[in-house]
Amino acid sequence: MTFEQLNLIKPILKAITLEGYEDPSPIQEQAIPVLIEGKDILASAQTGTGKTAAFAMPIIQAIYQQERDDNARKKIQALVLAPTRELAEQTKESFRNYSRFTNIKTEVIYGGVSQRNQEKALNKGVDVLVATPGRLIDLLNQRLVNLDNVKYLVLDEADRMLDMGFIHDVKRIVLHVSNERQTMLFSATIPKEILGLANDLLKNPVVIEVTPPEVMIDKIKQSLYYVGKKDKTKLLIDLLVNPFLRSVLIFTRTKHNANTLVTELLSYGVKADAIHGNKSQNKRQQALLNFKNHKLRVLVATDIAARGIDIEELSHVINYNLPESAETYVHRMGRTGRAGLSGEVFSFCSADEFNLLKAIEKHIKMSIPVVENHPYHVTINQTSQNNKNKSKGYSKTVKNNFNGKQKKSYRELEEENTQKKDVFIRKEQPRKKPVVIKEDLDDKPKYNSSRSNDYKKKDYQSKDDKKYDQNAKGKSYGSYDNKKPYEGKKPYEGKKLYDGNKPYGNKPSNSSYDAKKSYAPKPTSNYRGGQSNKYNSNNNK
């Protein structure tokens, strides 16, 4: 079958010719006629099978054939939801390539970049909007996007959106779209959750399943390397010596591993870069562009980019860390062997990943061939079996091997690293004022040890009060207790007297107070001694 037999319009056929496509893929053969008829569709297809063109071409044709005023402001008629920024960018490019000979305008919005430019693009008018759920929800809450005119809704990589927790956002977005629409749901796998979502969103859908995982796996050569954790980087360097590894995509489990591995590769002279969630969108796009243009030989990525990378003639995929999900392993493999081309996948497996390996082999229904002729080979399966038999003594083994510290998962370690960088840790901050504790007074000679009983935690006498206490010994000042130090305000010094309201510069000649000594009596209203009343009478005069 040819594209002409799919009843596509001439502008799209002309664009297909420029793209270099000759024959439609299986998903395109089955999906395009159904979508041109206006029916809903639930399609299961692996990445790299041409499913983006399968829904993009019918949408472009439907919008192009509508009667409309070209001078009128464009309104959003098609909405495509994608789980990742990279996939959203590539979907936008596909729409623009297939609609280059039409007047259809496509824009993309996603998080991680400035919102201002996206607002300007939306204000100019858009026919097709490609978006990630998070940023679209933000714009809907700000009333910057209107989805009332959407007639075509596409959920691309629905299972990935389910894994990333976007399904609730998707349901919120659908509430803003008219019920009179054509809905298309594409997913690499169709678990029960996706079937439930399809029942809620689709009306009498046509179900299409093409390219089962077994067919794709048969076209990709797989190799397994048993290696210790510390020797993974050394093994990787040995493999990269081979010039046949022209374009290599390496998957790590964490962002920290990705950054560390790139640093190691650069130190060996290997041109490499990393893409993950902590990098800005501009840096991720630049790294991906350099990799596509073969300016980089190695690109290190986390699983967030597993379905967002579409690179032609990718020779090798290396699983530096095995994924926790067997389905993710298949998606990683899907980065190579695209469009019918061959590819090769290397997987490194350490002792703690042996259970993940068994789950993967069970999922793909085959055993991955093991490569033993390398200097870092270790026997993993026997060690794992012994650990399984000694599961009751695991805590004791952990204690002996890790100096009493429990071994933590990579998620816990990532959370701790994030907290150390971003969170205020109280115990690591210096105190502004020292807390005096009774037991510590012996180490501080500036305090009189004979009076240490008068000090309490966070409640001790100032140094100036010490002088006053010595002068007041054996004297009576009204109702004051000589044995108790003054706990009021800081006393005035010099020749000034304090009556509770105003300081006085001169001392009465008949006063028994020593002008050279500082004191701080309470206000005169509290005085009960005869000498205090004398001063009150002078003040009143």
C-alpha positions in Angstrom: 0.0 0.0 0.0 1.1 3.5 -0.8 0.3 6.9 0.8 -1.8 7.8 -2.3 -4.0 4.8 -1.5 -4.7 6.2 2.0 -6.8 9.1 0.4 -4.5 11.8 1.7 -4.6 15.3 0.1 -1.9 16.5 -2.2 -0.3 19.1 0.2 0.3 16.3 2.7 1.6 13.9 0.0 4.0 16.6 -1.2 5.3 17.0 2.3 5.7 13.2 2.7 7.8 13.1 -0.4 10.1 15.8 0.9 10.5 13.9 4.2 11.7 10.9 2.2 8.9 8.4 3.1 7.9 6.0 0.5 5.6 3.4 2.1 3.4 3.8 5.2 4.2 1.8 8.3 1.7 -0.8 9.6 0.3 1.6 12.2 -0.2 4.2 9.5 -1.9 1.8 7.2 -4.5 0.8 9.8 -5.0 4.1 11.7 -5.1 6.7 8.9 -8.2 5.4 7.1 -10.1 5.0 10.5 -9.2 8.5 11.6 -10.2 10.1 8.2 -13.6 8.6 8.7 -13.8 10.5 12.0 -13.9 7.5 14.4 -12.2 7.3 17.8 -9.2 5.0 18.1 -7.3 3.1 20.8 -3.9 2.1 19.3 -1.1 0.1 20.9 2.1 0.7 19.1 5.8 0.8 20.1 7.8 3.9 19.8 9.5 4.4 16.4 6.7 2.8 14.4 5.5 6.1 12.9 2.4 6.6 15.1 2.9 10.4 15.3 2.4 10.6 11.5 -0.6 8.2 11.9 -2.6 10.8 13.8 -1.0 14.0 12.6 -1.8 13.5 8.9 -5.6 12.9 9.4 -5.8 15.9 11.7 -4.1 18.2 9.3 -6.3 17.0 6.5 -9.5 17.5 8.5 -8.6 21.1 9.5 -7.4 21.9 5.9 -10.7 20.8 4.3 -12.8 23.0 6.6 -14.3 26.2 5.1 -13.0 29.1 7.1 -11.9 32.7 6.7 -8.1 32.9 6.4 -8.1 36.4 7.8 -10.0 35.4 10.9 -8.1 34.7 14.1 -7.1 31.1 14.4 -8.6 29.0 17.2 -7.3 25.8 18.8 -9.0 22.9 16.9 -6.6 20.1 17.8 -5.0 19.3 21.1 -2.2 16.8 21.6 -1.1 15.9 25.1 2.4 14.4 25.6 4.2 13.3 28.8 7.6 14.9 28.2 9.0 18.1 26.8 11.2 16.3 24.3 8.2 14.3 22.9 6.1 17.5 22.8 8.8 19.3 20.8 9.2 16.4 18.3 5.4 16.2 17.9 5.3 19.9 17.1 8.0 19.4 14.5 6.2 16.5 12.9 3.0 18.6 12.5 4.9 21.5 11.0 6.7 19.2 8.5 3.5 17.5 7.3 1.6 20.8 7.1 4.3 22.9 5.5 2.2 23.4 2.3 -1.0 24.4 4.2 -1.9 27.4 6.3 -2.1 25.4 9.5 -0.2 26.7 12.5 1.2 24.5 15.3 2.6 25.6 18.6 3.9 23.8 21.7 3.7 24.7 25.4 5.5 23.0 28.3 7.1 23.8 31.6 10.7 24.6 32.3 10.9 27.6 30.1 9.5 31.2 30.2 5.7 31.4 29.8 5.8 34.8 28.1 6.7 33.6 24.6 4.1 30.9 24.8 1.5 33.5 25.7 2.4 35.6 22.7 2.2 32.6 20.4 -1.2 31.7 21.7 -2.5 35.3 21.3 -1.5 35.2 17.6 -3.8 32.2 17.0 -3.1 28.5 16.8 -4.7 25.6 14.9 -2.9 22.7 16.6 -1.6 22.9 20.2 0.9 20.4 21.6 1.3 20.5 25.3 2.4 18.8 28.5 -0.3 18.5 31.1 1.4 20.5 33.8 1.9 23.7 31.9 -1.5 23.5 30.2 -3.2 23.3 33.6 -1.3 26.4 34.6 -2.5 28.3 31.6 -6.0 27.1 32.0 -6.1 28.3 35.5 -4.9 31.7 34.3 -7.5 31.7 31.6 -4.9 32.2 28.9 -6.0 29.1 26.9 -9.5 28.4 25.5 -10.3 24.8 24.5 -13.9 25.3 23.6 -13.2 24.8 19.9 -11.2 21.6 20.1 -12.5 19.0 17.8 -9.6 16.5 17.9 -8.0 15.3 21.1 -4.9 13.1 21.1 -3.3 11.4 24.2 0.1 10.3 23.1 2.1 7.8 25.2 -0.8 7.4 27.6 0.9 4.7 29.6 3.8 7.0 30.2 1.5 9.7 31.5 0.0 7.2 33.8 3.4 6.3 35.2 4.3 10.0 35.7 1.0 10.7 37.5 -0.5 12.9 34.8 -3.8 11.0 34.5 -5.6 13.2 36.9 -4.4 16.3 35.1 -5.5 14.8 31.8 -9.0 14.2 33.2 -9.1 17.9 34.3 -8.1 19.1 30.9 -10.7 16.9 29.2 -13.4 18.7 31.2 -12.5 21.9 29.2 -13.0 20.2 25.8 -16.3 19.7 24.1 -17.9 16.3 24.1 -18.4 16.6 20.4 -14.9 15.6 19.5 -12.8 12.9 18.0 -10.5 11.2 20.5 -7.3 9.3 19.8 -5.4 7.4 22.5 -2.0 5.9 21.7 0.0 3.8 24.1 2.9 1.4 24.0 1.2 -0.9 26.4 -2.5 -1.1 27.4 -2.8 -2.0 31.2 -6.1 -2.0 33.0 -5.7 1.6 34.0 -5.4 2.7 30.3 -8.5 0.6 29.4 -10.4 2.3 32.2 -9.3 5.7 30.8 -10.3 4.7 27.3 -13.8 3.7 28.5 -14.2 7.2 30.0 -12.9 9.2 27.0 -13.6 7.2 23.8 -16.9 6.5 22.1 -17.0 3.1 20.3 -13.3 3.2 19.6 -11.6 1.1 17.0 -8.8 -0.9 18.7 -5.6 -1.4 16.7 -2.6 -3.4 17.9 0.6 -3.4 15.8 4.2 -4.3 16.3 4.2 -6.5 19.4 7.2 -6.2 21.6 8.5 -9.6 20.6 8.7 -8.6 16.9 10.8 -5.5 17.8 13.0 -7.4 20.2 13.9 -9.9 17.5 15.4 -7.1 15.4 17.6 -5.8 18.2 20.7 -7.7 19.4 21.0 -7.9 23.2 24.0 -8.5 25.3 24.3 -8.8 29.1 27.4 -8.0 31.1 27.8 -9.2 34.7 29.9 -6.6 36.4 30.4 -5.1 39.9 29.1 -1.6 40.7 32.6 0.0 40.9 33.7 -1.5 37.6 30.8 -0.3 35.4 32.5 2.8 34.3 35.7 0.9 33.5 33.8 -1.6 31.4 32.0 1.3 29.6 35.3 2.9 28.7 36.6 -0.4 27.3 33.5 -0.8 25.1 33.7 2.8 23.8 37.2 2.0 22.4 35.3 0.1 19.7 34.7 2.5 16.8 31.6 0.7 15.8 29.8 2.4 18.8 29.3 5.5 16.7 26.2 6.9 18.4 25.5 5.7 22.0 22.6 6.4 24.3 23.3 5.5 27.9 20.6 5.2 30.5 21.2 5.7 34.2 18.7 5.4 37.1 19.4 8.8 38.8 20.3 12.3 37.8 23.4 12.2 40.0 24.6 9.0 38.2 24.1 10.7 34.9 26.2 13.8 35.8 28.9 11.7 37.4 29.2 9.5 34.4 29.4 12.4 32.0 32.3 13.9 34.1 34.1 10.5 33.9 33.7 10.2 30.2 34.9 13.8 29.5 38.0 13.0 31.5 38.7 10.2 29.1 38.2 12.4 26.1 34.8 11.1 25.1 32.4 13.8 23.9 29.4 13.4 26.1 26.5 15.3 27.7 23.5 14.5 29.8 19.8 15.2 29.8 17.5 14.9 32.8 14.9 16.7 34.8 17.2 19.0 36.7 18.6 20.5 33.5 16.9 23.5 31.9 14.9 22.9 28.7 17.3 24.9 26.6 20.3 22.8 27.7 18.3 19.6 27.2 17.4 20.7 23.6 20.9 21.8 22.9 22.4 18.5 24.1 19.8 16.5 22.1 20.5 18.6 19.0 24.3 18.1 19.3 23.7 14.3 19.6 21.5 14.2 16.6 24.0 16.2 14.6 26.8 13.8 15.7 28.7 16.5 17.6 28.4 14.3 20.6 29.2 10.6 20.6 27.5 9.7 23.9 24.3 11.0 25.4 23.5 10.0 29.0 19.8 10.1 30.0 17.4 9.2 32.7 14.1 7.4 32.1 12.2 10.6 31.8 13.8 10.9 28.3 13.3 7.3 27.4 10.3 8.0 25.2 11.1 11.5 24.2 14.2 10.8 22.1 13.8 10.1 18.4 17.2 9.7 16.8 17.8 8.2 13.4 20.5 5.5 13.1 21.2 5.2 16.8 23.7 2.4 16.8 23.7 1.4 20.5 21.8 1.7 23.7 23.6 0.9 27.0 21.7 0.2 30.2 24.3 1.4 32.7 21.7 0.7 35.4 18.9 -1.7 34.8 15.4 -0.1 35.1 13.1 -1.0 37.9 10.3 -1.7 35.4 10.5 -4.4 32.8 8.3 -2.3 30.5 10.8 0.5 30.8 13.5 -1.8 29.5 11.5 -2.3 26.3 11.0 1.4 25.9 14.8 1.9 26.3 15.4 -0.6 23.6 13.0 1.2 21.4 15.4 4.1 21.0 17.5 1.9 18.6 16.3 -0.3 15.8 13.8 2.4 14.7 12.0 2.5 11.3 13.1 -1.1 10.6 16.8 -0.5 11.2 19.0 -2.8 13.3 20.4 -1.9 16.7 22.2 -3.3 19.6 21.6 -3.1 23.4 24.2 -3.6 26.1 23.0 -4.1 29.7 25.2 -4.0 32.8 24.0 -6.0 35.8 25.5 -5.9 39.3 24.6 -8.2 42.2 21.8 -6.0 43.5 20.1 -5.8 40.1 19.8 -9.6 39.6 16.1 -9.6 40.5 15.4 -6.8 38.1 17.2 -8.8 35.4 15.0 -11.9 36.0 11.8 -9.7 35.8 13.0 -8.3 32.5 13.7 -11.7 31.0 10.3 -12.9 32.2 8.6 -10.0 30.5 10.4 -10.3 27.1 10.1 -14.1 27.4 13.7 -14.8 26.6 17.1 -15.0 28.2 19.6 -12.3 27.4 23.0 -13.7 26.2 25.8 -13.2 28.7 29.2 -11.9 27.6 31.9 -13.3 29.8 35.1 -12.4 27.9 35.8 -9.1 29.5 38.2 -8.4 32.5 35.4 -7.3 34.9 33.2 -10.3 34.7 31.7 -11.6 38.0 29.4 -14.5 38.8 26.1 -12.8 39.7 23.5 -15.6 39.7 25.2 -17.8 42.3 25.8 -14.8 44.6 22.2 -13.7 44.4 21.0 -17.2 45.1 23.1 -17.4 48.2 21.8 -14.1 49.4 18.3 -15.3 48.9 18.9 -18.4 51.0 20.4 -16.3 53.8 17.6 -13.8 53.8 17.1 -14.3 57.5 20.6 -13.1 58.3 20.4 -10.1 56.0 20.4 -7.5 58.8 23.5 -9.0 60.3 25.2 -9.0 56.9 24.3 -5.4 56.2 25.6 -4.4 59.6 29.0 -6.1 59.0 29.4 -4.8 55.4 28.2 -1.2 56.0 29.7 -0.4 59.5 26.3 -0.6 61.2 24.5 1.7 58.7 21.5 0.3 56.9 21.9 0.3 53.2 19.6 2.9 51.6 17.8 2.9 48.3 18.8 5.3 45.6 15.5 7.3 46.2 16.4 7.8 49.8 19.9 9.0 48.9 18.5 11.4 46.3 16.1 12.9 48.8 18.9 13.4 51.3 21.1 15.1 48.7 18.3 17.4 47.8 17.6 18.3 51.4 21.3 19.1 52.0 21.2 21.5 49.1 17.8 23.1 49.3 16.5 22.8 52.9 17.5 24.8 56.0 19.0 22.3 58.4 18.7 23.8 61.9 21.4 21.7 63.6 24.0 22.8 61.1 23.4 26.5 61.7 25.5 28.4 64.3 23.5 29.9 67.2 23.5 33.7 67.5 23.8 33.6 71.4 25.5 30.8 73.4 23.4 28.9 75.9 25.0 28.9 79.3 24.6 25.6 81.1 25.5 25.1 84.7 27.9 22.3 83.9 29.8 24.5 81.4 30.5 27.3 83.9 33.7 25.7 85.2 35.2 26.0 81.7 34.5 29.7 81.6 36.8 31.6 84.0 35.2 35.0 83.4 32.3 34.0 85.6 32.7 33.8 89.4 32.5 30.1 90.4 31.2 31.1 93.9 28.1 32.5 92.3 27.4 29.7 89.8 24.3 28.6 91.7 22.6 31.9 90.7 22.9 31.1 87.0 20.3 29.1 85.2 20.0 28.0 81.6 19.3 31.0 79.3 18.9 33.2 82.4 22.1 34.6 83.8 23.2 38.0 85.1 25.0 40.5 83.0 28.6 41.5 83.7 27.6 45.1 84.8 25.3 43.7 87.5 28.2 41.9 89.1 29.7 45.3 89.9 26.5 46.5 91.4 26.1 43.4 93.5 29.5 43.9 95.1 28.8 47.6 96.0 25.4 46.8 97.4 26.7 44.2 99.8 25.8 45.1 103.4 23.6 48.1 102.5 19.9 48.7 102.5 18.2 50.4 99.7 14.5 50.5 100.5 12.8 47.2 100.0 15.6 45.6 98.0 17.0 42.3 99.0 20.8 42.5 99.2 21.2 38.9 98.6 19.4 38.9 95.3 21.0 40.6 92.3 19.1 43.3 90.4 17.1 41.9 87.5 15.8 45.1 86.0 17.2 47.4 83.2 20.9 48.1 82.7 21.9 50.8 85.4 23.1 54.3 84.6 26.8 54.9 85.3 28.7 58.0 86.3 27.1 60.9 88.2 23.5 60.4 87.0 20.7 59.3 89.3 17.7 57.4 88.3 14.3 58.0 89.8 12.3 55.7 87.5 11.5 58.5 85.0 14.3 60.9 84.2 18.1 60.9 84.8 19.6 63.7 86.9 23.1 65.1 86.4 23.9 66.2 90.0 23.8 64.2 93.2 22.3 65.8 96.4 25.1 66.6 98.9 23.5 64.8 101.8 23.1 61.5 99.9 24.8 58.4 101.2 25.2 57.2 97.7 28.6 57.1 96.1 28.6 59.0 92.8 31.4 56.8 91.5 29.3 53.7 91.9 26.5 52.8 89.5 23.2 51.7 90.7 19.7 51.2 89.4 16.9 51.6 92.0 13.3 50.9 91.2 10.8 53.7 90.5 10.2 56.1 93.5 6.6 55.0 93.8 7.9 51.6 95.2 10.4 53.1 97.7 9.6 52.6 101.3 12.8 53.9 103.0 13.1 57.4 104.5 16.0 58.3 102.3 14.0 57.5 99.2 11.2 59.8 100.4 13.7 62.6 100.8 14.6 62.4 97.2 11.0 62.3 96.2 10.5 65.6 98.0 13.4 67.2 96.2 12.1 66.0 92.9 8.7 67.5 93.6 10.2 70.8 94.3 
